[in-house]
Amino acid sequence: MMLVPEISLTPQMVDRFLARFGDCISVLHSKLSIGERFDQWQKIKENETKIIIGARSAIFAPVEDLGIILIDEEHDSSYKSEMTPRYNAKEIAYYLAKNNNIPLVLGSATPDINTFYKAKAGKIKLLTLKNRANKSKLPKVNIVDLRDELAQGNKSMISTLLHNKIEENLKNKKQTILFLNRRGYSTFVMCRNCGFTAKCKNCNVTLTYHKDENKLKCHLCGFETHNLINCPTCGSKNIKYFGTGTQKLESEIHNVFPGISTIRMDIDTVTRKNSHEVILNKFKDENIDILIGTQMVVKGHHFPNVTLVGVIAADSSLNIDDFRASERTFQILTQVAGRAGRGSTPGEVVIQTYNPDHFSIEYAKKQDYELFYNAEISLRERLKYPPFCDIIVLGINGKNEIMVKKAAEKLAKILNKYKDNSFFISKAIPSPINRIKNRFRWRIIIKCNFTNNVINKINASLEEYYKSSKKDISIFVDINPNNMM
């Protein structure tokens, strides 16, 4: 069984396995139709296939005689489901491997901190690859301080260095990947006269402007509405667009380099079946000059003619409200840098940032995982974050804001009754995004070592809460969540 983090990686992985092992492969992922999934499921169940390739849900495939599980890009957060049923494909893989007494191989150039900590502690075996495939050299990484660009009067999304490198690449008939982890055209729309900002009617977030359809969209619930012409508050036409997304980047690239070919890969362009494969094949086979994309373009792809990678805004993952922000930034930058120079021509990377001195960016420039790990693990130990403890989030949500607040405070009070020295319980507080899909959200955070004792205390607290509480409030428990928002 071979798991990959993104559906977009399945076609190339299938091609590699077909070339090596022949036609004995089944593929499982959510983009297949119900009929296709049924057919693949039956093939596996009836032992007509020897290799299963798929995204996280493939871990549930009905394999009779499982021999090995391989998880590619094991650090990727997409292996954990944030929706009901909540599960972590890696944890299920551990369980299956142990029960079947078979090997589990976790592969990554930038391992999850928790995984590498276990390897360092000798709990799992560490195997290292010292060289890139085909013995190609690591790309040269350049850091651009965007504060200097502003001081020099450059207010565009493309720094002078990146502009010159793209120009050189175009002359040499080489391909470029530009990475920006925000889709849409502008991240929010505001009236310059009164300060009104267009927000989603269902969620407490700003709407993103999508120029292709001239619409404002919510990336959480899918709500969309027509673009603003006049401010609904003061009637002004002084509407301004702020922030940047992949659509705006593509537009600017065409303005700066007229006549070049580009292709974009984000959630907006991969809605149709097989669209991942179509876009990637088009970029490769038609030698399109520039691929612009979100995190979909970061990992696993092999394009021998790509010799330049540009990271437009390295800080977008650094400034999130999550203790793993540094880890994710290092992983994303190192992974996207790995797309350059995979052929015979050496690669180059340009990382644009307002925080060039941050250790995750400095070590990404050196592409040295061990240096980053040593710095990050010492911080985690001092702050008592995973892997030195577990974090449990109890999320409380409902349609009535006051009821949600009261429920959260009541549950926190009950939890404190069962509390002992083995775990810390935070106050009940609103979630960073306190309303999604018209449901208000509060949370309680527990820091502890996850044991049966902790499980029993949480279960007892929930049982006591539900005995005297209304059922229109939903509560979920998430162990070491990927998303702290």
C-alpha positions in Angstrom: 0.0 0.0 0.0 1.4 3.4 -1.1 -0.1 6.6 0.3 0.4 10.0 -1.2 -0.7 13.3 0.4 -2.3 14.9 -2.7 -4.6 13.5 -5.3 -2.5 15.4 -7.9 0.5 13.1 -7.0 -1.4 9.8 -7.8 -1.0 9.9 -11.7 2.8 10.2 -11.6 3.1 7.7 -8.8 0.9 5.2 -10.8 3.1 5.7 -13.9 6.2 4.9 -11.9 4.8 1.8 -10.4 3.3 0.6 -13.7 6.7 1.0 -15.4 8.3 -1.1 -12.6 5.7 -3.6 -11.6 3.2 -3.8 -14.5 -0.6 -3.7 -14.5 -1.3 -5.0 -11.0 -2.3 -1.6 -9.4 -5.5 -0.2 -7.9 -6.0 3.5 -7.2 -8.3 4.9 -4.5 -9.1 8.6 -3.9 -12.1 10.9 -3.5 -12.0 12.2 -7.1 -13.1 8.8 -8.5 -16.8 8.3 -9.2 -18.8 6.1 -6.9 -18.7 3.3 -9.6 -15.0 3.6 -10.1 -14.4 3.4 -6.4 -16.6 0.4 -6.1 -14.7 -1.4 -9.0 -11.4 -0.7 -7.4 -12.6 -1.8 -4.0 -13.9 -5.1 -5.4 -10.6 -5.7 -7.2 -8.7 -5.2 -3.9 -11.2 -7.3 -1.9 -11.0 -10.2 -4.4 -7.2 -10.1 -4.4 -7.0 -9.2 -8.1 -4.4 -6.4 -7.4 -1.0 -6.4 -5.7 -0.4 -2.7 -5.1 -2.8 0.0 -3.8 -2.0 3.7 -4.4 -4.1 6.5 -3.0 -4.7 9.4 -0.7 -5.4 9.0 3.0 -8.8 7.1 2.6 -6.9 4.3 0.8 -5.7 3.2 4.3 -9.2 1.6 4.7 -8.8 -0.6 1.6 -10.0 -4.2 2.3 -6.5 -5.8 1.8 -6.4 -9.5 2.7 -2.6 -10.1 2.9 -1.0 -6.7 3.5 2.9 -6.9 3.2 4.1 -3.3 3.5 2.8 0.2 3.9 4.6 3.2 2.4 3.6 6.8 3.2 5.2 9.4 0.9 5.7 13.0 2.3 4.8 11.7 5.7 5.0 15.1 7.2 2.0 16.4 5.3 -1.0 17.5 7.3 -3.5 16.2 4.8 -3.0 12.6 6.2 -5.2 13.7 9.1 -8.9 14.3 8.5 -10.3 17.4 10.1 -13.9 16.3 9.3 -16.0 13.7 10.9 -15.0 10.9 11.1 -11.7 12.4 12.4 -8.8 10.1 11.8 -5.1 10.1 11.1 -4.0 7.8 8.3 -0.5 7.5 9.8 -1.9 6.3 13.1 -4.1 3.7 11.4 -1.0 2.7 9.4 1.0 2.2 12.6 -1.9 0.0 14.0 -2.1 -2.1 10.8 1.7 -2.6 10.6 1.8 -3.7 14.2 -1.1 -6.0 14.0 0.1 -7.6 10.7 3.8 -7.6 11.8 4.8 -5.8 8.6 7.1 -2.9 7.8 5.8 0.7 7.7 8.0 3.1 5.7 7.6 6.9 6.3 9.3 8.9 3.6 10.1 12.7 3.6 12.9 15.1 2.9 11.4 17.2 5.8 10.0 14.8 8.3 7.4 15.7 10.9 9.2 16.8 14.0 7.4 14.1 16.1 8.5 11.4 13.7 12.1 12.5 13.6 12.1 12.8 17.4 11.0 9.1 17.6 13.7 8.2 15.1 16.4 10.0 17.2 15.1 8.3 20.3 15.5 4.9 18.6 11.7 4.1 18.7 11.7 3.8 14.9 14.6 3.1 12.6 16.2 6.0 10.7 17.3 5.5 7.1 18.8 8.5 5.3 19.4 9.3 1.6 22.4 11.6 1.3 22.0 12.4 -2.4 19.2 13.6 -4.8 17.9 11.3 -7.5 20.3 11.1 -10.5 22.9 12.7 -8.3 21.7 16.2 -9.3 22.9 19.1 -7.2 20.7 21.0 -4.7 19.5 24.3 -6.1 21.1 27.6 -5.1 18.7 29.5 -2.8 18.5 33.3 -2.8 16.6 35.3 -0.1 15.1 38.6 -1.0 14.2 41.1 1.8 11.0 42.7 0.6 11.6 45.6 2.9 14.6 46.6 0.8 12.4 46.2 -2.4 9.9 48.7 -0.9 12.6 51.1 0.1 13.9 51.0 -3.6 10.3 51.8 -4.8 9.4 48.3 -6.1 5.8 47.7 -4.9 5.1 44.8 -7.3 4.8 41.2 -6.4 8.0 40.3 -8.3 11.3 41.4 -6.8 14.1 42.7 -9.1 16.1 39.5 -8.6 13.2 37.2 -9.4 12.3 39.4 -12.4 15.8 39.0 -13.8 15.9 35.3 -13.1 12.6 34.7 -14.9 13.8 36.7 -17.8 17.0 34.7 -18.0 15.0 31.4 -17.8 12.7 32.5 -20.6 15.7 33.2 -22.8 17.2 29.8 -22.1 13.8 28.0 -22.8 13.7 26.7 -19.3 10.6 26.4 -17.1 9.7 28.2 -13.9 7.4 27.5 -10.9 6.0 30.4 -8.9 4.5 29.4 -5.5 1.9 31.6 -3.7 -0.3 29.8 -1.1 -3.3 32.1 -1.6 -5.9 31.6 -4.4 -8.1 34.2 -5.9 -7.2 37.7 -7.0 -7.3 39.8 -3.9 -7.7 38.6 -0.3 -10.1 41.3 0.8 -12.1 44.2 -0.6 -12.6 47.5 1.3 -14.2 50.9 0.9 -11.6 53.6 1.2 -14.1 56.2 2.3 -15.8 54.5 5.3 -13.6 51.4 5.9 -16.4 48.8 5.1 -14.9 45.4 4.4 -16.8 42.7 2.5 -17.3 39.7 4.8 -19.0 36.3 4.4 -22.6 36.3 5.7 -22.0 32.8 7.2 -18.4 33.0 8.5 -16.4 35.6 10.3 -13.9 36.0 7.5 -13.4 38.5 4.6 -14.5 37.5 1.1 -11.8 36.9 -1.5 -12.1 38.6 -4.9 -12.0 36.3 -7.9 -11.4 38.3 -11.0 -12.1 35.5 -13.6 -15.8 35.4 -12.5 -15.9 39.0 -11.0 -17.2 37.5 -7.7 -16.5 37.6 -4.0 -16.1 34.2 -2.5 -15.7 32.6 1.0 -13.0 29.9 1.1 -14.5 28.3 4.1 -18.2 27.8 3.3 -18.4 28.4 -0.4 -20.7 31.4 -0.2 -20.3 33.8 -3.2 -21.8 37.1 -4.3 -21.4 39.7 -7.0 -18.4 42.1 -6.8 -18.9 45.4 -5.1 -19.5 48.5 -7.4 -20.8 50.8 -4.6 -20.1 50.5 -0.9 -23.3 49.1 0.8 -22.7 51.4 3.8 -21.8 54.8 2.4 -22.6 54.4 -1.3 -19.0 55.4 -2.4 -17.4 53.9 -5.5 -14.0 54.2 -4.0 -13.6 50.4 -3.6 -10.0 49.1 -3.2 -8.6 45.6 -3.5 -6.0 44.5 -1.1 -3.7 41.4 -0.8 -2.7 39.1 -3.6 -3.6 35.6 -4.8 -2.6 33.3 -7.6 -5.0 35.0 -10.1 -3.4 38.4 -9.5 0.1 36.9 -9.7 -0.8 35.4 -13.1 -2.2 38.7 -14.3 1.0 40.6 -13.2 3.3 38.0 -14.8 1.5 38.6 -18.2 1.8 42.3 -17.8 5.5 42.1 -17.0 6.3 39.4 -19.6 3.8 39.7 -22.4 3.4 36.8 -24.8 4.6 34.1 -22.5 2.6 31.0 -21.7 1.4 30.3 -18.1 -0.8 27.7 -16.4 -2.3 28.0 -12.9 -2.9 25.2 -10.4 -5.1 25.8 -7.4 -8.5 24.7 -6.0 -10.3 26.9 -8.6 -8.6 25.2 -11.6 -8.8 21.5 -10.4 -12.6 21.2 -9.9 -13.1 18.8 -12.8 -12.3 15.1 -12.8 -8.6 14.4 -13.8 -7.9 18.2 -13.9 -4.8 17.7 -11.8 -3.3 15.3 -14.3 -4.4 17.5 -17.3 -2.7 20.6 -15.9 0.5 18.8 -14.9 0.8 17.0 -18.3 0.1 20.2 -20.2 2.8 22.0 -18.3 5.3 19.2 -18.9 4.4 18.2 -22.5 3.7 21.6 -24.0 6.7 23.2 -22.3 4.7 26.0 -20.8 6.9 28.8 -19.5 5.5 29.3 -16.0 3.4 27.2 -13.6 1.7 29.3 -10.9 0.2 27.5 -8.0 -0.6 27.0 -4.3 0.7 24.1 -2.1 -0.5 21.7 -4.8 2.8 22.4 -6.8 5.1 22.1 -3.8 5.6 18.4 -3.3 6.6 15.3 -5.2 6.4 16.6 -8.8 9.2 15.9 -11.1 9.8 18.4 -14.0 13.3 18.0 -15.4 13.1 21.3 -17.3 12.2 23.4 -14.3 15.3 25.3 -13.3 13.8 28.2 -11.3 11.4 28.3 -8.4 10.1 31.6 -7.0 8.4 31.8 -3.6 6.3 35.0 -3.7 5.4 35.4 0.0 7.3 33.1 2.4 5.7 34.7 5.4 2.1 33.5 4.7 2.7 30.3 6.6 5.0 31.9 9.2 2.4 34.3 10.6 -0.4 31.8 11.4 -1.6 31.2 15.0 -0.1 27.8 15.4 2.9 26.5 17.3 3.9 24.6 14.1 4.2 27.7 12.0 8.1 27.6 11.8 8.0 23.8 11.0 5.4 24.3 8.2 7.3 27.2 6.7 10.6 25.3 6.6 8.9 22.3 5.1 7.1 24.3 2.4 10.2 26.2 1.4 12.4 23.2 1.3 9.8 21.1 -0.6 9.2 23.8 -3.2 12.9 24.4 -3.6 13.2 20.7 -4.4 11.2 21.2 -7.6 14.2 23.1 -9.2 17.1 21.6 -10.9 15.9 17.9 -11.0 17.3 17.5 -14.5 20.8 18.0 -15.9 20.7 21.8 -15.5 21.4 23.2 -12.0 18.4 24.9 -10.3 17.9 28.2 -8.5 15.4 29.4 -6.0 14.3 32.9 -5.0 12.5 33.2 -1.7 10.8 36.6 -1.0 10.1 37.5 2.6 9.8 40.3 5.2 11.5 38.0 7.8 14.8 37.0 6.2 16.4 36.5 9.6 13.9 33.9 10.9 15.6 30.6 11.6 13.1 28.6 9.5 13.9 30.7 6.5 17.7 30.7 7.1 17.8 26.9 7.4 15.5 26.5 4.4 18.1 28.5 2.5 20.8 26.0 3.6 18.3 23.1 3.0 19.6 21.6 6.2 16.9 19.7 8.1 19.1 18.7 11.0 19.9 22.3 11.8 16.3 23.3 11.7 15.3 20.3 13.8 17.8 21.1 16.6 16.6 24.7 16.8 12.9 23.8 16.7 13.1 20.8 19.2 14.8 22.9 21.8 12.0 25.5 21.6 9.3 22.8 21.8 11.0 21.3 24.9 11.1 24.7 26.7 7.5 25.5 25.8 6.2 21.9 26.4 4.7 21.4 23.0 4.6 18.1 21.0 6.5 15.8 21.0 7.0 16.6 24.7 3.2 16.6 25.4 0.0 16.1 23.5 -2.5 18.9 22.7 -6.2 18.1 22.9 -8.8 20.6 21.6 -12.4 20.4 22.7 -14.4 22.3 20.1 -17.9 23.6 21.1 -20.1 25.0 18.4 -23.8 25.9 17.8 -26.1 28.4 16.1 -26.7 30.6 19.2 -23.6 32.5 20.3 -24.7 32.9 24.0 -25.6 29.3 24.3 -22.2 28.2 22.9 -20.4 30.5 25.3 -22.3 29.1 28.3 -21.8 25.5 27.1 -18.0 26.0 26.7 -17.7 27.6 30.2 -19.8 24.8 31.7 -17.7 22.1 30.1 -14.5 23.8 31.3 -15.8 24.0 34.8 -16.7 20.2 34.7 -13.2 19.3 33.3 -11.5 21.2 36.1 -13.4 19.1 38.6 -11.6 16.0 37.1 -8.3 17.7 36.7 -5.1 16.5 38.3 -1.4 17.3 38.0 -1.1 15.2 34.8 -2.7 17.8 32.5 -3.3 21.6 32.1 -6.7 23.0 31.0 -7.1 26.4 29.4 -10.0 28.7 29.9 -12.9 28.4 27.5 -12.3 31.0 24.8 -13.6 31.8 21.3 -11.8 30.1 18.4 -9.6 32.4 16.3 -12.3 32.1 13.5 -15.3 32.3 15.8 -18.0 31.6 13.2 -18.0 29.2 10.3 -21.1 28.2 8.3 -23.3 30.1 10.7 -22.1 28.2 13.7 -20.3 30.0 16.6 -17.2 28.3 17.8 -15.4 28.2 21.2 -12.6 25.9 22.3 -10.9 24.5 25.4 -7.2 23.4 25.1 -5.7 20.6 27.2 -1.9 20.0 27.3 -1.0 16.6 28.7 0.5 13.2 28.0 -2.3 11.3 26.2 -3.0 8.3 28.4 -6.0 6.1 29.4 -6.3 8.2 32.6 -6.8 11.4 30.5 -9.2 9.6 28.2 -11.3 8.4 31.2 -11.4 12.0 32.7 -12.5 13.6 29.4 -15.1 10.9 28.9 -16.4 11.3 32.4 -16.6 15.1 31.9 -18.5 14.8 28.6 -21.0 12.3 30.2 -21.6 14.7 33.1 -22.0 17.6 30.7 -24.5 15.8 28.5 -26.7 14.7 31.4 -27.9 18.2 32.0 -27.4 20.0 28.6 -29.3 20.7 25.4 -28.4 18.7 22.4 -28.3 21.6 19.9 -24.7 22.2 20.9 -22.0 20.1 19.2 -18.7 19.1 20.8 -15.8 17.4 19.2 -12.5 16.2 20.7 -9.4 16.4 18.4 -6.0 14.9 19.5 -3.0 16.9 18.2 -5.0 18.8 15.6 -3.4 20.0 12.4 -5.4 23.2 12.4 -5.6 25.3 15.6 -8.0 27.8 14.0 
